[in-house]
């Protein structure tokens, strides 16, 4: 299956939180989108790996993505090395996306910038002919995405560009809340974390509103890019 967009996240829920509304919008426009989670989030304070597997599947259905896979890297301990790069390359060559979305370039959780650089490096290496990979005994063709974009997570990083996601924030929020074990629940007796507050859930809305305000729309999501963003002409900007 060839995808238009392949979104990577260090943990289940990273993609939903970082760019869930953008993904929902692209799918509504007819794009085929997939998600690859690097870990099962097994070190998370709340829930379990098995529970998060189910939550991730539920969130994928809400967003309407074509496929979701989990590479089962070690939460907290995966590194940007050849072994891990090759697994990412296999995913890129398998789905041949035009665009790859990945973790924030800098963030509070150490896995986020690690995941960001790991996926970015693998996107480049995936285009090299002399790196050979196989899936189920079949030699894969080289493939390099046209663009690699990094969504924004905990830190308020200044975006290089923003996407108007008006009309899609509710679907993003629904996908995030599919991870019921991870977020605000006044009845939960599990330990509190930085993402279990009501304020954090509210931030999904008010952060998107603030970015939207800056570009004159209701809601937006921000991204960083490793290359210049090119436009065909000036009137393509909003």
C-alpha positions in Angstrom: 0.0 0.0 0.0 1.4 3.3 -1.0 0.7 6.2 1.3 0.7 9.9 0.8 1.7 10.6 4.4 3.4 8.5 7.0 3.4 9.8 10.6 5.9 8.5 13.1 5.6 8.9 16.9 8.0 7.8 19.7 4.9 6.7 21.7 1.3 5.9 21.0 -0.6 9.3 21.3 2.4 11.4 20.1 1.0 11.7 16.6 -2.5 12.4 17.7 -1.4 15.2 20.1 1.1 16.7 17.6 -0.7 16.6 14.3 -4.0 14.8 14.8 -6.1 17.6 13.2 -3.7 17.9 10.2 -4.0 14.2 9.6 -7.8 14.3 9.9 -7.9 17.2 7.4 -5.6 15.4 4.9 -7.7 12.3 5.1 -10.8 14.3 4.4 -9.1 15.6 1.3 -8.6 12.0 0.0 -5.0 11.4 1.2 -3.9 8.0 2.4 -2.2 8.3 5.8 -0.5 5.8 8.1 1.0 5.9 11.6 4.0 4.1 12.9 4.6 4.1 16.6 8.2 3.4 17.6 7.4 2.0 21.1 4.4 0.7 23.0 4.8 3.4 25.7 5.5 0.7 28.2 7.3 3.0 30.6 4.3 5.3 30.9 3.2 6.0 34.5 -0.4 5.0 33.8 -1.9 2.1 31.9 0.1 -0.7 30.3 1.5 -1.6 26.9 -1.4 -3.9 26.1 -3.9 -1.2 27.0 -2.2 1.4 24.9 -2.1 -1.0 22.0 -5.9 -1.1 22.1 -6.2 2.7 22.7 -3.9 3.3 19.7 -6.2 1.1 17.5 -9.2 3.0 18.7 -7.6 6.3 17.9 -6.6 5.2 14.5 -10.2 4.3 13.7 -11.3 7.8 14.8 -8.8 9.5 12.6 -9.5 7.1 9.7 -5.9 6.2 9.0 -5.2 3.4 6.5 -2.7 1.6 8.6 -1.0 1.7 12.0 2.1 -0.3 13.0 4.3 -0.5 16.1 8.0 -1.2 15.8 8.2 -2.2 19.5 11.5 -0.3 20.2 12.4 0.0 23.9 10.5 2.9 25.4 13.1 5.3 26.9 16.1 3.4 25.7 15.9 3.2 21.9 18.8 5.0 20.1 19.6 6.5 16.7 21.8 3.7 15.4 22.0 1.4 12.4 19.8 -1.3 13.8 16.9 1.2 14.5 17.5 3.1 11.3 17.1 0.0 9.2 13.7 -0.8 10.8 12.5 2.7 10.0 13.8 2.4 6.5 11.8 -0.7 6.0 8.6 1.2 6.9 9.5 4.1 4.6 10.2 1.7 1.7 7.1 -0.4 2.4 4.7 2.5 2.3 6.6 5.0 0.0 5.2 8.2 1.5 5.6 11.5 -0.2 5.6 13.2 3.2 6.9 12.0 6.6 5.7 13.6 9.9 7.8 12.9 13.0 8.4 14.0 16.6 9.4 17.5 17.7 12.9 18.6 17.2 13.2 19.5 20.9 10.9 18.5 23.8 10.5 17.7 27.5 10.5 13.9 26.9 13.9 12.6 25.8 12.3 10.1 23.4 10.8 12.9 21.3 14.0 14.5 19.9 15.6 11.1 19.7 12.7 9.9 17.6 12.8 13.1 15.6 16.5 12.6 14.6 16.1 8.9 14.1 13.3 9.2 11.6 14.8 12.1 9.8 18.1 10.3 9.3 16.3 7.1 8.2 14.4 9.2 5.6 17.7 10.2 4.0 19.3 6.8 4.2 16.2 5.1 2.7 17.0 6.8 -0.6 20.4 5.2 -0.9 20.6 2.4 -3.4 23.3 0.5 -1.7 21.4 0.1 1.6 19.5 -3.2 1.0 16.5 -4.2 3.1 14.1 -7.1 2.8 10.6 -7.7 4.0 9.3 -11.3 4.0 12.1 -12.3 1.7 11.4 -9.5 -0.9 14.1 -7.0 -1.6 12.7 -3.4 -1.2 13.2 -0.6 -3.6 14.9 2.6 -2.3 12.6 5.5 -1.4 13.1 8.9 -0.1 10.2 11.1 1.0 9.9 14.5 -0.6 9.4 16.3 2.7 10.1 15.6 6.4 8.1 17.8 8.8 8.3 17.8 12.6 5.2 18.4 14.6 5.3 20.4 17.9 4.6 18.7 21.3 5.1 19.9 24.9 7.4 22.9 24.3 6.1 26.0 22.5 8.6 25.8 19.7 8.2 28.5 17.0 6.8 26.8 13.9 8.3 27.3 10.5 4.8 27.0 9.0 1.3 26.3 10.2 -1.7 24.4 8.8 -5.2 25.7 9.0 -7.1 22.8 10.8 -10.4 24.6 11.4 -13.1 22.0 11.6 -10.8 19.2 12.6 -9.8 19.9 16.2 -12.8 18.0 17.6 -11.8 14.9 15.8 -8.2 15.4 17.1 -9.5 15.7 20.6 -11.6 12.6 20.3 -8.6 10.6 19.0 -6.5 11.9 21.9 -9.2 11.0 24.5 -9.2 7.4 23.0 -6.1 7.1 25.3 -8.3 7.1 28.4 -5.5 5.7 30.5 -3.2 8.6 29.9 -5.2 11.8 30.3 -7.5 13.6 32.7 -9.8 11.4 34.6 -11.1 12.7 38.0 -12.0 9.2 39.0 -8.6 7.7 38.4 -6.6 6.6 41.5 -3.3 6.3 39.5 -0.4 8.8 40.0 -0.7 12.2 38.4 1.6 13.2 35.5 2.2 16.4 33.5 -0.4 15.2 31.0 -3.2 14.1 33.3 -4.4 17.6 34.3 -7.5 19.2 32.9 -5.3 22.1 31.8 -3.4 19.8 29.5 -6.6 18.6 27.7 -7.7 22.2 27.5 -4.4 23.1 25.9 -5.2 21.1 22.8 -7.9 23.6 22.0 -6.3 26.8 23.2 -2.9 26.1 21.6 -4.6 25.5 18.3 -6.7 28.6 18.7 -3.6 30.7 19.4 -1.8 29.5 16.3 -5.0 30.0 14.3 -5.3 33.6 15.7 -1.8 34.3 14.4 -2.7 33.4 10.8 -6.3 34.7 10.8 -8.2 31.4 11.1 -10.0 29.6 13.9 -7.5 26.8 14.6 -4.0 25.7 13.3 -1.2 23.3 14.0 2.5 24.1 13.7 5.4 22.3 12.1 9.1 22.6 11.7 10.9 21.7 8.5 14.5 20.8 7.5 14.2 22.5 4.1 12.7 25.7 2.8 9.0 25.7 2.4 8.4 26.6 -1.3 5.2 28.1 -2.7 4.2 28.4 -6.3 3.4 32.1 -6.0 2.6 34.6 -3.3 -1.2 34.2 -3.5 -0.8 30.6 -2.3 -0.2 31.9 1.2 -3.1 32.6 3.6 
